[in-house]
Amino acid sequence: MSAAEGRLRCRWGGGGEAVLRARAEAASYRRLLRARAAEVEALRGAVGALHRQLEGLRDRRSGELAKYQVRDGRGSGSAWGAGRERGCNAEMARCLREYPALLRLRMALEAEIAAYREMLESEELRLGGLAPP
């Protein structure tokens, strides 16, 4: 047994088996990190879609309100205009309630990804000095 093999065997007990297990674990962390990154990207798309939907609702609400105020001639004090406005406000409130939940989920996933990335980097640094078997 060479001196390098002896050091490896003493340092990790089972020799090459421990290194292989550590590499397999690092690979699983990499896969998990890629999966979490894909989830974050999907959530970013969902958040962007919600932003666009909210802006569209605001634009549509203000445009419809102005159109019906002019057409009706009574302004927003009419019963019909007030009902439509309440409906639009309820829809906007629903979107605004969903947005913070998605934002919290996104932040939690980003924190989890950061933790996995840190674990993966420390594992790679630990295995960095070893030659492949």
N, C-alpha and C positions, 0 to 999 in steps of 0.2 A: 504494500500500500504506500502511495507517495505521501509526502508531507502535506500537500494541499488536500488530498482526500482525507487524510487523518484529521486535519483541522475542520473540514466540512463535517465529518462524522461526529467529532466532538461537539461542535458548535450547535448542530441541529439534531443530534441524536441519531436518527435513522439515515443520515447521509443524504443521498439523492432523493429519497422518497419525500422528505420534508420539503425539499426545494420544489419538487414536482407539485406537491400539495399547495404550497404557497403560490406557485405560478398559476395553478388551476383556480385558486381563490382570487387571485388578481384578475384573471380572465373573466371570472364571473362578475367581479365588481365592474369591469369595463363594460360587460354586456348590460348590467343593471344601470350603469351611468348612461349608456346610449339610449336605453329605454326611457329613462327619466328625462333625458334631453329631448327626446321625441315628444313626450307628454307635455313638456314645457312649451315646445314649439306649437303643438296643437292648441294649448291654452292661450298662447299669444294670439293665434289666429281667431280663437273664439272671442277673446277680449276685443280684438280689432273689429270683429263683426258686430259685437254689441255696441261699440262706439259708433260705428257707421249706422247701425239701426237706430240708436238714440238720436243721432244728428238728423237722420231722415224723419223720425217722428217729430222732432222739434220743428224742422222746416215745414213738414206737412201740416202740423197743427197751426203754426203761425199763418201759413198761406191759406188754409181753409178758413180759419177764423176771420182773417181780413176779407176774404172773398164773400163769406156769408154776412159779415157786418155791412158791407157795401150793398150787397144784394137785398138784404132784409131791411136795411135802412133804420133799424132799431138799435144797432150796436150789440155789444155782448150781454146786455141786460135782458135779452129775450130768453124765453124758456128753452127754445130749441138750441140756441147758441150756448147757453149755460150747460145743458146736458151733454152736448158734444164736447165742450171744453172739459167737463168732469171726466168723460170717458178717456180723452187724450191724456189728461193729468194722471188718471189711474194707470194707464198703460206706461207712461213715463215713470211713474213711481215704481211699478213692477220691475222695469228694466234697471232702475237705480238700485233696487234691493238686490237684484241678482249680481250686479257688477262687483260689489265688495266681496261677496262670497267667492266669486271666481278669482278676484285679486288675492284674497287670503290663500286660496288653494295654490295659486301660482307662486306666491312667496314661500309657502311651505315646501313645494316641490323644488324650488331653486335652492333652498337651504339644505334639503336632502341631497341634491346633486352636489352641492359644495362639500358636504361631509363625505360622500362617496369619492369625490375627486381627491380630497385630501388623503383618505385612506389608501386609494390607489397609488397616489404619488409616493406616499411613505413606503408602501410595499415595493414599488419599483426602485426606490432609492435603496432599500434594504437588499433587494436582489440584484442591484446594479453591478456590484463587484464580482458576482459569480459568473463563471463561464457556463455556457449551455452544456447540458450533459451529453 
